Amino acid sequence: MLSAERVTKTVGAPGASATGPDSQLIILHEISLQVRAAESIAILGASGSGKSTLLSLLAGLDLPSSGSVVAFGESISAMDEDARARWRAGHIGFVFQSFHLLPALNALENVMLPLELTGVAEARARAEAMLRRVGMSQRLLHYPRTLSGGEQQRVALARAFVSMPRLLFADEPTGSLDAATGAEVIELMFELNREQGTTLVLVTHDERTARNCARRLRLAAGRLVGDEVAAT
């Protein structure tokens, strides 16, 4: 379903000469991996290990400096920006640490948005049903500023799953929440993932969250140093 082949990401080093030997900072070093359909994978590592950068490359939000990313038989690293945006709209969902809800839209409108952008019929009915599923039926018309962090993340989950994506990316989805609320959100996210049979790629530093996934990949200093399959 999704693969990376010798993916490297470099950026200009702050303060370095543009042509000097230290002009490039290597964020990821030749990462290769494969993700199977309906699989759940956690990407673990310390801060600065390259987890979020790798997620961005796998999701087509950024391009590798070298190597390739292929999903559903298409090389997304070979697409231009517009083609990658269309690909993301048609195939994937996102859950972020900072929620990324649009402040000018209420909960219902935020969840309807991805459906409306792709011309899905009955967007309102589908969005309402998904908000009920995540326990937000009483807050449909509330704006993000009036919702707690946990409520905002539930709306973000509804928005991510409402299109029934084939592939879901989650980047530290509980990083802005307290432990109890974060545990509730993680449990809900995995329930929705099982219901829809979505392939899940999750970035986290939390070992307890990672234990919900079938595989755990570990990064250290931009290198893939571990690939563990959960015990059955």
C-alpha positions in Angstrom: 0.0 0.0 0.0 2.7 2.5 1.0 6.5 2.3 0.7 9.6 4.4 1.0 12.8 3.5 -0.8 16.1 5.0 0.4 14.4 8.3 1.4 16.7 11.1 2.5 15.8 14.6 3.6 18.4 17.4 3.8 18.0 21.1 4.6 20.4 24.0 4.6 22.3 24.2 7.9 21.6 27.4 9.8 24.6 29.8 9.6 26.6 27.5 7.3 28.2 28.6 4.1 26.1 27.6 1.1 29.0 25.8 -0.5 30.9 24.6 2.6 31.2 21.0 3.7 28.7 21.5 6.5 26.1 23.4 4.3 23.5 20.6 4.5 21.8 19.2 7.6 20.7 15.6 7.1 17.3 15.1 8.7 16.6 11.5 7.4 19.2 9.0 6.2 18.1 6.6 3.5 14.9 5.3 5.1 13.3 2.3 3.5 10.0 0.8 4.8 6.8 -0.8 3.7 3.2 -0.5 5.1 0.6 -3.1 4.3 -3.1 -2.5 3.8 -5.1 -2.2 7.1 -1.8 -2.3 9.1 -1.2 0.0 12.1 2.3 1.4 12.5 3.8 3.6 15.2 6.9 5.7 14.4 8.8 6.3 17.7 11.8 8.3 18.5 13.1 11.1 20.6 12.5 14.8 19.8 14.5 15.7 16.7 14.9 12.1 15.5 13.0 12.9 12.2 9.6 11.3 13.0 7.4 14.2 11.8 9.6 14.8 8.8 9.2 11.1 7.8 5.4 11.4 8.3 5.3 14.5 6.1 7.2 12.7 3.3 4.9 9.6 3.5 1.8 11.8 3.4 3.0 13.8 0.4 3.1 17.0 2.4 6.8 17.4 1.6 9.2 15.9 -0.9 12.4 13.9 -0.2 15.8 15.2 -1.2 16.4 11.7 -2.7 14.7 8.4 -2.8 11.0 7.8 -3.6 7.6 7.3 -1.8 5.0 5.2 -3.6 1.4 4.8 -2.4 -1.4 2.7 -4.1 1.0 2.2 -7.0 1.6 5.9 -7.6 4.9 7.7 -7.0 3.8 10.6 -4.9 7.3 11.9 -4.7 7.2 12.4 -8.5 4.0 14.5 -8.4 3.9 18.3 -8.4 2.2 20.1 -5.6 -1.2 20.3 -7.2 -1.2 16.6 -8.0 -0.2 15.7 -4.5 -3.0 17.8 -3.1 -5.5 16.0 -5.2 -4.0 12.7 -4.2 -4.3 13.6 -0.5 -7.9 14.7 -0.9 -8.8 11.4 -2.5 -7.0 8.9 -0.3 -5.8 10.1 3.2 -6.9 11.7 6.4 -4.9 13.6 9.1 -4.9 14.0 12.8 -2.5 16.6 14.2 -1.4 17.5 17.7 -2.7 21.1 17.3 -6.0 20.0 15.9 -5.9 22.3 12.8 -9.6 23.2 13.0 -10.6 26.3 11.1 -11.6 28.9 13.7 -14.2 30.6 11.5 -16.1 27.3 11.0 -18.2 25.5 13.7 -17.7 21.8 14.5 -20.2 20.6 11.9 -18.7 22.9 9.1 -15.2 21.7 9.9 -16.2 18.1 9.5 -18.3 18.8 6.3 -15.4 20.7 4.7 -13.4 17.7 3.2 -16.6 16.2 1.9 -17.7 19.5 0.2 -14.2 20.0 -1.3 -14.5 16.6 -3.1 -18.2 17.0 -4.0 -19.6 14.3 -1.8 -23.4 14.2 -1.7 -25.2 14.5 1.7 -22.1 16.1 3.3 -24.2 17.5 6.2 -25.8 14.2 7.1 -22.5 12.3 7.0 -20.8 14.9 9.1 -23.6 14.9 11.7 -23.4 11.1 11.9 -19.7 11.1 12.4 -19.9 13.8 15.1 -22.5 11.7 16.9 -20.1 8.7 16.6 -17.3 10.7 18.4 -19.7 11.9 21.1 -20.1 15.5 19.9 -23.7 15.6 18.9 -24.5 18.3 21.4 -21.7 20.6 20.1 -22.4 20.7 16.4 -22.7 24.4 16.1 -19.9 25.3 18.6 -16.8 27.0 17.3 -13.3 25.7 18.1 -12.6 28.5 20.6 -15.5 27.3 22.7 -14.4 23.7 22.8 -12.0 22.0 25.2 -8.8 20.4 23.8 -10.3 17.0 24.0 -13.5 18.1 22.2 -11.4 19.8 19.5 -9.5 16.6 18.9 -12.8 14.6 18.7 -13.9 17.0 16.0 -10.6 16.5 14.3 -11.0 12.7 14.4 -14.5 13.1 12.9 -13.1 15.2 10.1 -10.3 12.7 9.5 -12.6 9.7 9.3 -15.7 11.2 7.7 -14.3 10.6 4.2 -13.4 7.0 5.0 -9.8 7.4 4.0 -7.7 4.4 2.9 -4.8 5.8 4.8 -4.7 7.8 8.1 -1.7 9.8 9.4 -1.6 10.9 13.0 1.2 13.2 14.3 1.3 13.2 18.2 -2.5 13.3 18.4 -2.5 13.5 22.2 0.5 15.9 22.6 -1.7 18.8 23.6 -4.0 16.9 25.9 -3.8 15.8 29.5 -3.1 12.1 30.2 -6.7 11.1 30.9 -8.2 12.9 27.9 -5.4 11.7 25.7 -6.1 8.1 26.6 -9.8 8.6 25.7 -8.9 10.1 22.4 -6.4 7.3 21.5 -9.0 4.7 22.4 -11.6 6.4 20.2 -9.1 6.8 17.3 -8.3 3.1 17.3 -12.0 2.1 17.6 -12.7 4.2 14.5 -9.7 2.7 12.7 -10.9 -0.8 13.3 -14.4 0.0 12.2 -13.3 1.4 8.9 -10.3 -0.9 8.3 -8.1 2.1 7.7 -4.3 1.8 7.4 -2.8 3.9 10.2 0.6 5.5 10.5 1.1 7.2 13.9 3.9 9.3 15.1 4.4 9.4 18.9 7.0 9.5 21.6 4.6 7.6 24.0 5.3 3.9 24.3 1.8 3.3 25.8 0.2 4.8 22.7 2.5 2.8 20.4 1.5 -0.5 22.0 -1.9 -0.1 20.3 -0.2 -0.6 16.9 0.7 -3.9 15.2 4.2 -2.6 14.3 6.6 -0.1 15.9 9.3 1.6 13.9 12.1 3.4 15.8 14.1 6.4 14.5 17.3 7.7 16.1 19.2 10.7 14.6 17.3 10.3 11.3 18.0 6.6 10.9 15.7 3.6 11.1 17.1 1.6 14.0 14.2 -0.8 14.8 11.1 -2.5 13.3 9.2 -4.5 15.9 6.1 -6.6 15.4 3.7 -6.6 18.4 3.3 -9.9 20.2 0.0 -11.7 19.5 
